Amino acid sequence: MTPEERGALYAGRIEVVAGDCALEALIAALWARLSAQFAPLDPVLAYDVLGNDAFFERFAPLRQGLPHDEAVVRLAERALSSLGVDRRAYRVDRPRIRAVSSGAHEVPAARPAYGQHRDTWYANPQAQLNHWIPLHEVLDEERMGFFPEHFDRPIENGSAGFSLEGWRARGGFQAYAKPQPTEQFHPTPLRPLPWAEAKRFSVPRGSVLRFSAQHLHGTVPHRSGRTRYTLELRVVHEADHRAGVGAPNVDCASQGDASEDYLPTRA
């Protein structure tokens, strides 16, 4: 990405970018792993068959192991390179897969995954750019919701109580499926916005939704009867981050820098 392209994203642009064979290879590898994990069930329909607890027992090994699957990490880096992410300039988070199932918002342990948030409230840098990749065709009601009008408009939130060190100690992003409720650890708006006002973007399979970590967004509860699987790849331009270049910080008071754990740039 050029400085001008990054600047547009830092200013609030949300874009859908078509991938190529490198992205297709990554998606195919992930789908093969999902299919093996849920065999003989269709991964998209497995939640209704297994129920919440059994579903996440099957899904957890893949979700927890994927960031350390070096074959997938290499495929992800190739896909990012094809999307203009030069590994000599960017720190890259390890690949993270997510599953959002129909009706799961009513399960107390899963409820925090549906909170509206900015990724920056979780101590992610203002220079962070997110790549959201659907692993299959996503229905309209399964799309993520954004509130672009709040990109540079402050909203009361709980980020002042968020410490990255404390978050890690509680299990981080793997904690939401554990039995104990974790809502109190998630920085969310004090007064959530109506989901009916959220903007949704059509992202065909083989494409990427790219946006700043500053955007207020979230997983919209749905009842499609299916599970939506996506991959998240987060990148931070190191020079921009060091220079304080990035999206405007209008309301974030979280503590820490999540990008310290990302894969370093490669000379």
C-alpha positions in Angstrom: 0.0 0.0 0.0 1.2 3.5 -0.8 1.2 6.2 1.8 -1.8 7.7 0.1 -3.7 4.4 0.3 -2.9 4.0 4.0 -3.8 7.6 4.6 -7.3 7.1 3.0 -7.8 4.1 5.4 -6.6 6.1 8.4 -9.1 8.7 7.4 -12.0 6.2 7.5 -12.2 4.6 4.1 -13.6 1.0 4.1 -12.8 -1.0 1.0 -13.5 -4.4 -0.5 -10.4 -5.7 -2.3 -10.5 -8.6 -4.7 -7.9 -11.3 -3.9 -5.9 -13.5 -6.2 -4.6 -17.1 -6.2 -2.6 -16.4 -3.1 -5.7 -15.5 -1.1 -7.6 -18.5 -2.7 -4.8 -20.9 -1.5 -5.2 -19.5 2.0 -8.9 -19.9 2.0 -8.7 -23.4 0.6 -6.2 -24.4 3.3 -8.4 -23.1 6.1 -11.6 -24.7 4.7 -9.8 -28.0 4.5 -8.9 -27.7 8.2 -12.5 -26.8 9.1 -13.9 -29.7 7.1 -11.6 -32.1 8.8 -12.4 -30.7 12.2 -16.1 -31.1 11.8 -16.3 -34.2 9.6 -18.6 -35.7 8.6 -20.7 -32.6 9.3 -20.8 -29.5 7.1 -19.0 -26.8 9.1 -21.6 -24.2 8.2 -24.4 -26.4 9.7 -22.5 -28.1 12.5 -23.6 -25.7 15.3 -27.3 -26.7 15.1 -26.4 -30.4 15.2 -23.8 -30.3 18.0 -25.1 -27.5 20.2 -22.9 -24.7 21.7 -20.7 -26.7 24.0 -19.9 -29.6 21.7 -19.4 -27.2 18.8 -16.8 -25.2 20.6 -15.1 -28.3 21.8 -14.5 -29.2 18.2 -13.7 -25.7 17.1 -11.4 -24.7 19.9 -8.3 -26.8 18.8 -8.4 -25.2 15.4 -9.0 -21.7 16.7 -6.2 -22.0 19.3 -3.8 -23.8 17.1 -4.2 -21.7 13.9 -2.0 -18.8 15.0 0.9 -21.3 15.4 0.2 -23.3 12.2 3.3 -22.2 10.3 1.9 -23.4 6.9 -1.1 -21.1 7.4 1.1 -18.3 8.5 3.2 -18.5 5.3 0.0 -18.6 3.2 -1.3 -15.6 5.0 1.9 -13.7 4.4 1.7 -14.5 0.7 -1.9 -13.4 0.6 -1.1 -10.1 2.4 1.8 -9.5 0.0 -0.5 -9.8 -3.0 -2.7 -7.2 -1.2 0.1 -4.7 -1.0 1.4 -5.5 2.5 5.2 -5.4 2.3 6.6 -7.5 5.1 9.7 -5.3 5.2 7.5 -2.5 6.4 4.6 -4.1 8.4 4.3 -6.0 11.6 1.6 -8.7 11.1 -0.6 -10.4 13.7 -0.9 -14.2 13.4 -4.0 -15.5 11.6 -7.1 -15.7 13.7 -10.2 -17.6 12.7 -13.7 -16.8 14.0 -17.0 -18.6 14.0 -20.3 -16.8 14.5 -23.2 -19.1 14.8 -26.9 -18.5 14.4 -28.5 -17.6 17.7 -25.3 -17.9 19.6 -25.7 -14.3 20.9 -28.2 -15.8 23.4 -25.5 -18.0 25.0 -24.0 -16.1 28.0 -20.4 -17.2 27.4 -20.5 -16.1 23.8 -22.3 -12.8 24.3 -19.1 -10.7 24.6 -18.2 -11.5 21.0 -21.2 -9.4 19.9 -20.2 -6.2 21.6 -19.8 -3.1 19.5 -16.2 -1.8 19.8 -13.2 -0.2 18.2 -10.2 -2.6 18.0 -8.2 0.3 19.4 -10.1 0.0 22.6 -8.3 -3.4 23.0 -4.9 -1.7 22.9 -4.5 -2.1 19.1 -2.5 0.8 17.5 -4.1 3.7 15.7 -2.0 2.7 12.7 -3.5 -0.8 12.5 -5.4 -1.9 9.4 -7.6 -5.0 9.5 -8.2 -7.5 6.8 -11.5 -9.4 7.3 -11.8 -12.5 5.0 -14.9 -14.6 4.7 -14.1 -18.3 4.1 -17.4 -18.9 2.3 -20.3 -16.9 0.8 -21.8 -14.8 3.6 -25.5 -14.0 3.6 -26.7 -10.4 4.0 -27.8 -11.0 7.6 -24.4 -12.6 8.6 -22.4 -9.5 7.6 -20.5 -7.4 10.1 -22.0 -4.1 11.1 -20.1 -0.7 11.0 -21.0 2.8 12.3 -18.8 5.0 10.0 -20.3 8.2 11.2 -18.6 7.6 14.6 -15.2 7.1 13.1 -13.9 10.5 14.2 -16.7 11.2 16.7 -16.2 10.2 20.4 -18.5 7.8 22.1 -18.6 7.0 25.8 -16.9 3.7 26.4 -15.1 1.4 28.8 -11.6 1.5 27.3 -10.1 3.3 30.3 -10.6 0.1 32.2 -8.8 -2.0 29.7 -5.3 -3.2 30.4 -3.6 -5.5 27.8 -1.6 -7.1 30.6 -4.8 -7.9 32.5 -6.6 -9.1 29.4 -3.8 -11.6 28.6 -4.0 -12.9 32.2 -7.7 -13.6 31.8 -7.1 -15.6 28.6 -7.4 -12.8 26.0 -9.6 -13.5 23.0 -9.8 -17.2 23.7 -11.8 -16.5 27.0 -15.2 -15.7 25.5 -16.1 -19.3 25.0 -15.2 -20.4 28.5 -17.9 -21.0 31.1 -17.3 -17.8 33.1 -18.9 -14.6 31.7 -16.3 -12.1 30.5 -18.5 -9.1 29.6 -16.9 -6.9 32.3 -13.5 -7.2 30.6 -14.6 -6.0 27.2 -14.5 -2.3 26.4 -17.8 -1.4 24.8 -20.0 1.7 24.4 -21.8 2.7 27.6 -24.9 3.1 25.4 -24.7 0.7 22.4 -26.0 2.0 19.1 -29.1 0.3 17.4 -27.9 -2.4 15.1 -30.5 -1.3 12.6 -28.3 1.8 12.0 -25.2 -0.3 11.2 -23.8 -0.3 7.6 -23.0 -3.7 6.2 -20.6 -4.4 3.3 -20.9 -7.2 0.7 -17.7 -9.2 0.7 -17.7 -12.1 -1.8 -15.7 -15.2 -1.1 -12.2 -14.5 -2.4 -12.3 -10.9 -1.4 -11.1 -8.9 1.7 -12.8 -6.2 3.7 -10.0 -3.7 4.7 -10.6 -1.0 7.3 -8.9 0.9 10.1 -8.9 -0.5 13.7 -10.5 2.8 14.7 -13.9 2.0 13.1 -16.7 1.3 15.5 -18.1 -2.1 14.4 -19.3 -5.4 15.7 -20.8 -8.8 15.0 -24.5 -8.4 14.4 -26.6 -11.1 16.0 -28.2 -13.3 13.4 -30.6 -16.2 12.9 -29.6 -17.5 9.5 -29.4 -21.1 10.7 -25.7 -21.2 9.7 -22.3 -20.5 11.2 -20.2 -17.8 9.5 -16.5 -18.4 9.4 -14.0 -15.6 8.8 -10.3 -15.0 9.0 -8.8 -11.9 10.5 -5.3 -10.6 9.5 -4.2 -7.4 11.3 -1.2 -5.4 10.1 0.6 -2.3 11.4 2.9 -0.1 9.3 5.9 0.1 11.7 7.2 3.5 10.6 3.8 5.0 10.8 3.2 3.6 14.2 6.5 4.9 15.5 5.8 8.3 14.1 2.3 8.5 15.6 0.7 8.4 12.1 -2.6 6.7 11.9 -6.3 7.1 12.5 -7.4 9.8 15.0 -7.8 8.8 18.6 -11.0 10.4 19.7 -12.0 8.3 22.7 -9.5 5.4 23.4 -7.9 5.2 26.8 -6.8 1.6 26.8 -3.3 0.6 28.1 -0.7 -1.4 26.2 0.3 -2.1 22.6 -1.0 -5.3 21.1 1.3 -5.0 18.1 4.3 -5.9 20.4 3.1 -9.5 20.0 2.9 -9.4 16.2 5.4 -10.9 13.9 8.2 -8.4 13.3 9.0 -6.9 9.9 11.4 -8.9 7.7 14.5 -7.2 6.4 
